Amino acid sequence: MAAEIVNPRSDSSTDQDGAEPLDSFDPAFALHRGGKMAVQATVPVRDKDDLSLAYTPGVARVCTAIAEQPELVHDYTWKSSVVAVVTDGTAVLGLGDIGPEASLPVMEGKAILFKQFGGVDAVPIALDCTGVDEIIETVVRLAPSFGGVNLEDISAPRCFEIERKLQERLDIPVFHDDQHGTAVVTLAALRNAARLSGRSIADLRAVISGAGAAGVAIAKMLVEAGIGDVAVADRKGIVSADRDDLTDVKREVAGFTNKAGLTGSLEDALSGADVFIGVSGGTVPEPAVASMAEGAFVFAMANPNPEVHPDVAHKYAAVVATGRSDFPNQINNVLAFPGIFAGALQVRASRITEGMKIAAAEALAGVVGDDLAADYVIPSPFDERVAPAVTAAVAAAARAEGVARR
């Protein structure tokens, strides 16, 4: 069966309390009534012969074959083409900890983006638990039904441990999109910005505002890609080894970033920096932006309010990107996760490696090609070349790194 993008609608004349329904004046509610997705059969069930093949007794022969040869599950069920979109509702968009039920519209949205942009079926799963061990044990028990697990909107720092331990226990890809999807698209845009200015990643010193899921993942990926140097700042300033208030995750970050040994505030780190990457919210003072190096890049990705408004950023930066669709150069995860999972599932990868993520970033950057410009360092999510390019690159990287199983 496959997820179909439909909008089943029930009678919307009144809400349960008899009041005028919300969708009578808000188109977002009108679109969401009845949910944004459904399930559709891929085989006909028109008569008793079809029924006897799709269900009993024919299905028993398939079950028996899979029991004898477990690998056949990939050929005779949808396992290898479906992803679980798993959340506990603790870090939903900019809304915070709103719980599992309230997270479902976002998880449904994620599922239809998987289908629309990557051809990958996905099932939203909102868990009514927040303990690290509870989430891990629940997902491990659900895993036989899926070819991959996309973790979504789970708060830091728990998200790091959950992803790591799940990947240790499962032989299917586990991917926290809030971390890695953001990092892949950021790296792709940064590669193109550097190319536009005649530089390479190695020539750049970057500063990341935010040491949560996205900030840590971006730092790791930039280091893996060969960035000249990168410093990460949280609410208390630059994450550095001399601080005694660091979590285990931040202590790890301090160990592989900030080769220059910077201390102090975010503003201090920005002086002379080539790149600002914002994944934290808040506002960066204009003088701090002005203190950056000539020809700097400002990627202010907080939504809906970027850390540096584009009007301010353009006064000082050569390339400006945001997380918003109403400005050029949108850093949007939908450019990454559908193709990454499509490529991983295509070759039945056991995991998504750093090499596969970097391959995705390089493929995404390559889509821009000769059209590269200051207002076009990253393609649109609606560019039909994106998903095939990322899918092919990820599949090839999985084979090269020995995690592909077909």
C-alpha positions in Angstrom: 0.0 0.0 0.0 1.1 3.6 -0.6 0.4 6.9 1.1 -1.7 9.0 -1.1 -1.8 12.8 -0.8 -5.5 13.4 -0.4 -7.7 15.6 1.8 -10.7 13.6 3.0 -13.3 16.0 4.3 -16.1 15.5 6.8 -19.1 17.7 7.4 -17.6 21.1 8.4 -20.8 23.0 9.1 -20.1 23.2 12.9 -17.4 22.1 15.3 -18.1 19.8 18.2 -19.1 22.6 20.5 -21.6 24.0 17.9 -19.5 27.0 17.2 -18.5 28.2 13.7 -15.6 26.0 12.5 -12.1 27.4 12.4 -11.8 26.6 8.8 -14.6 29.0 7.9 -12.1 31.9 8.2 -8.6 30.3 8.2 -7.5 28.4 5.0 -4.9 26.4 7.0 -7.7 24.8 9.0 -9.7 24.2 5.9 -6.8 22.3 4.3 -6.1 20.3 7.5 -9.7 19.1 8.1 -9.8 15.4 8.0 -6.0 15.2 7.9 -3.6 15.6 4.9 -2.9 12.0 3.9 -4.6 8.6 3.5 -3.6 5.1 2.5 -4.2 3.7 -1.0 -4.0 0.1 -2.2 -1.5 -0.6 -5.0 -3.3 -3.8 -6.0 -6.9 -4.3 -7.0 -9.4 -6.2 -4.8 -12.3 -6.5 -7.3 -13.5 -10.1 -6.8 -13.0 -13.2 -4.8 -9.9 -14.2 -6.8 -8.2 -10.9 -6.0 -9.2 -11.3 -2.4 -7.8 -14.8 -2.1 -4.4 -13.5 -3.4 -4.3 -10.2 -1.5 -5.5 -11.9 1.7 -6.1 -15.5 2.8 -5.3 -18.0 1.5 -2.7 -16.6 -0.9 -1.1 -14.3 1.7 -0.2 -17.4 3.8 2.2 -18.6 1.1 4.1 -15.3 1.1 4.2 -15.3 5.0 5.6 -18.8 5.0 8.3 -17.9 2.5 9.3 -14.8 4.5 9.5 -16.8 7.7 11.8 -19.2 6.0 13.9 -16.5 4.2 13.5 -13.2 6.2 15.2 -11.1 3.5 12.2 -11.7 1.2 10.3 -9.2 3.3 12.0 -6.5 1.3 10.6 -7.9 -2.0 7.1 -8.9 -0.9 6.1 -6.1 1.4 6.4 -2.3 1.5 9.1 -2.5 4.2 11.9 -1.2 2.0 10.0 1.8 0.7 8.4 3.1 3.9 9.8 5.4 6.7 8.5 5.9 10.2 8.3 9.6 11.1 8.7 9.5 14.9 8.3 12.3 17.4 7.5 12.8 21.0 6.3 16.3 20.4 8.9 18.0 22.6 10.4 20.4 20.1 7.9 21.1 17.4 8.9 23.8 14.9 9.1 27.0 17.0 6.2 25.9 19.2 8.3 23.9 21.7 6.9 21.0 23.8 3.3 20.8 22.6 2.8 17.1 23.0 2.1 14.2 20.6 -1.4 15.0 19.5 -0.6 18.6 18.6 2.5 17.4 16.7 0.5 15.3 14.3 -0.2 18.0 11.7 3.6 18.5 11.4 4.3 14.8 11.2 1.6 14.4 8.5 3.1 17.3 6.7 6.5 15.6 6.9 5.1 12.4 5.5 3.5 14.0 2.5 6.8 15.8 1.8 8.6 12.5 1.7 6.0 11.3 -0.9 5.8 14.5 -2.9 9.5 15.2 -3.2 11.1 11.7 -2.9 8.5 9.2 -3.8 9.0 7.6 -0.3 6.0 6.5 1.7 6.0 7.6 5.4 3.9 7.0 8.4 3.5 9.6 11.2 4.1 8.1 14.7 3.6 10.5 17.7 4.7 8.8 20.9 3.1 9.5 24.3 6.4 9.2 26.1 9.5 11.4 26.5 12.0 9.2 28.3 15.1 8.3 26.3 14.8 4.6 27.1 11.1 4.5 26.5 11.4 6.1 23.1 14.3 3.8 22.1 12.5 0.6 23.2 9.3 1.7 21.5 11.0 2.4 18.2 13.0 -0.8 18.3 9.8 -2.7 18.6 8.1 -0.8 15.7 11.2 -1.1 13.4 10.3 -4.5 11.7 7.6 -2.7 9.8 9.9 0.0 8.3 12.8 0.5 6.1 14.0 3.6 7.9 13.3 5.8 10.9 13.2 9.6 10.6 13.3 11.2 14.1 11.5 14.5 14.2 11.1 17.4 16.6 12.6 15.6 19.6 14.3 18.1 21.9 18.1 18.3 22.6 20.1 17.0 24.1 18.0 13.8 24.3 17.8 13.6 20.5 21.5 12.9 20.2 21.4 9.9 22.5 18.2 8.6 21.1 19.5 8.6 17.5 22.9 7.1 18.5 21.4 4.3 20.5 18.7 3.5 17.9 21.3 3.2 15.2 23.4 0.9 17.3 20.5 -1.4 17.8 18.8 -1.3 14.3 20.1 -2.4 10.9 18.0 0.3 9.1 18.8 4.0 8.7 18.0 6.2 11.6 18.1 9.9 10.8 17.3 12.9 12.9 16.3 15.4 10.2 16.4 18.5 12.5 20.1 17.8 12.8 21.3 16.3 9.6 18.9 17.6 7.0 19.7 21.2 8.1 23.4 20.4 8.0 23.3 19.0 4.5 21.5 21.9 3.0 23.7 24.4 4.9 26.8 22.8 3.6 25.5 22.7 0.0 24.7 26.5 0.2 28.0 27.3 1.8 29.9 25.3 -0.9 28.2 27.4 -3.6 28.7 30.7 -1.7 32.4 29.9 -1.4 32.6 29.0 -5.1 30.9 32.2 -6.1 33.5 34.2 -4.2 36.4 32.2 -5.6 37.2 30.4 -2.3 36.9 27.0 -0.9 35.4 25.7 2.4 38.9 25.5 3.8 39.4 29.3 3.4 36.4 30.1 5.7 36.0 30.7 9.4 32.4 30.2 10.5 30.4 31.1 13.6 27.3 29.1 14.5 24.7 30.6 16.8 23.0 27.7 18.6 24.3 24.6 20.2 21.2 22.5 19.9 20.4 19.7 17.4 21.0 21.7 14.2 23.9 23.7 15.4 25.9 20.6 16.6 25.2 18.7 13.4 26.2 21.6 11.2 29.4 22.0 13.1 30.2 18.3 12.7 29.5 18.4 9.0 31.5 21.5 8.3 34.5 20.0 10.1 34.0 16.8 8.1 33.9 18.8 4.9 37.1 20.6 5.8 36.1 24.1 7.0 39.0 26.3 8.0 37.6 26.8 11.5 34.2 26.9 13.1 33.1 28.2 16.5 29.7 27.4 18.1 28.0 29.8 20.6 25.2 29.1 23.0 23.3 31.5 25.3 26.4 31.8 27.5 28.9 32.5 24.8 31.4 30.6 22.7 31.5 26.8 23.4 35.1 26.4 24.5 37.1 23.9 26.5 37.7 26.3 29.3 34.0 26.5 30.3 32.9 24.4 33.3 29.2 24.5 32.5 29.1 22.3 29.3 26.9 19.3 28.8 28.5 16.2 27.5 27.4 17.1 23.9 28.8 20.6 24.2 32.1 19.3 25.7 32.4 17.1 22.6 31.7 20.1 20.4 34.4 22.1 22.1 36.9 19.3 21.3 36.5 19.4 17.6 35.7 23.1 17.0 37.2 26.5 17.7 40.8 25.8 16.7 41.5 29.5 17.2 40.7 29.2 20.9 38.2 32.0 20.9 36.4 32.9 24.1 33.7 35.4 25.0 30.4 36.2 23.3 28.9 35.4 19.9 29.6 39.0 19.0 33.2 38.6 19.9 33.5 35.5 17.6 31.8 37.3 14.7 34.6 39.9 14.5 36.5 39.1 11.3 34.4 35.9 10.6 33.6 34.9 7.1 30.3 33.0 7.8 27.5 33.4 10.3 25.1 30.5 10.6 22.1 31.1 12.8 19.9 28.2 14.2 19.0 29.7 17.5 16.6 32.6 17.3 17.2 35.9 18.9 18.7 38.9 17.2 22.3 39.6 16.4 23.2 43.3 16.8 23.9 45.1 13.6 27.4 46.2 14.7 28.4 42.6 15.2 27.3 41.8 11.6 29.2 44.8 10.4 32.4 43.5 12.1 32.5 40.4 10.0 35.0 40.1 7.2 34.5 41.7 3.8 32.5 39.5 1.5 31.0 37.5 4.4 28.1 35.1 4.2 25.1 35.4 6.5 22.8 32.3 6.9 20.2 33.5 9.4 17.8 30.5 9.5 15.5 31.1 12.5 11.8 31.1 11.6 9.8 33.2 11.3 12.2 35.9 12.5 15.8 35.5 11.2 18.6 36.3 13.6 19.7 39.0 11.1 17.0 40.4 8.9 18.0 40.2 5.3 17.7 44.0 4.9 20.4 44.3 7.5 22.5 41.4 6.3 22.6 42.7 2.7 24.4 45.9 3.9 27.5 43.8 4.9 27.3 40.3 3.4 27.9 39.1 -0.1 25.5 36.1 0.2 22.4 36.0 2.5 20.3 33.0 3.2 17.3 32.4 5.5 14.9 29.6 6.4 12.0 31.5 4.9 10.4 30.9 1.5 9.7 34.6 0.9 13.5 35.5 0.6 16.1 34.0 -1.9 18.3 31.2 -0.8 15.9 29.3 1.5 17.7 26.7 3.6 14.9 24.1 3.6 15.3 20.5 4.9 12.9 19.3 2.2 15.9 19.7 -0.2 17.6 16.9 1.6 15.6 14.3 3.5 13.4 12.9 0.7 16.4 12.2 -1.5 18.6 11.0 1.3 16.1 8.4 2.3 15.2 7.5 -1.3 18.8 6.7 -2.0 19.3 4.8 1.3 16.2 2.7 0.7 17.1 2.1 -2.9 20.2 0.2 -1.9 18.8 -1.1 1.4 21.5 0.8 3.4 21.9 -0.3 7.0 22.7 3.3 8.0 23.2 6.8 6.7 26.9 7.6 7.0 28.7 11.0 7.1 29.9 10.2 3.6 26.4 9.8 2.4 25.4 13.1 3.9 28.3 14.9 2.3 27.5 13.3 -1.0 24.0 14.6 -0.7 25.3 18.1 0.0 27.6 18.0 -3.0 24.8 16.7 -5.3 22.5 19.4 -4.0 25.1 22.1 -4.6 25.7 20.7 -8.1 22.1 21.3 -9.1 22.8 25.0 -9.2 25.5 24.6 -11.7 26.4 27.5 -13.9 23.3 29.5 -12.7 25.2 30.3 -9.5 24.5 33.8 -8.2 24.4 35.7 -4.9 20.6 35.1 -4.8 20.9 31.6 -6.0 23.3 29.4 -4.1 20.7 26.7 -3.3 18.0 25.4 -5.6 14.3 25.6 -5.0 12.5 22.6 -3.3 10.4 22.6 -6.5 13.3 22.0 -8.8 12.6 18.6 -10.2 16.3 17.8 -10.5 17.0 17.9 -6.8 15.6 14.6 -5.5 17.0 12.4 -8.4 20.4 14.0 -7.9 20.5 13.5 -4.2 19.1 10.0 -4.4 21.7 8.9 -6.9 24.6 10.4 -5.0 23.5 8.9 -1.7 23.0 5.4 -3.2 26.4 5.6 -4.8 28.0 6.7 -1.5 26.3 3.9 0.4 27.8 1.4 -2.0 31.2 3.0 -1.8 31.1 2.9 2.0 30.0 -0.7 2.3 26.6 -0.1 3.9 24.5 -1.0 0.8 22.9 -4.4 0.8 21.8 -4.5 -2.9 
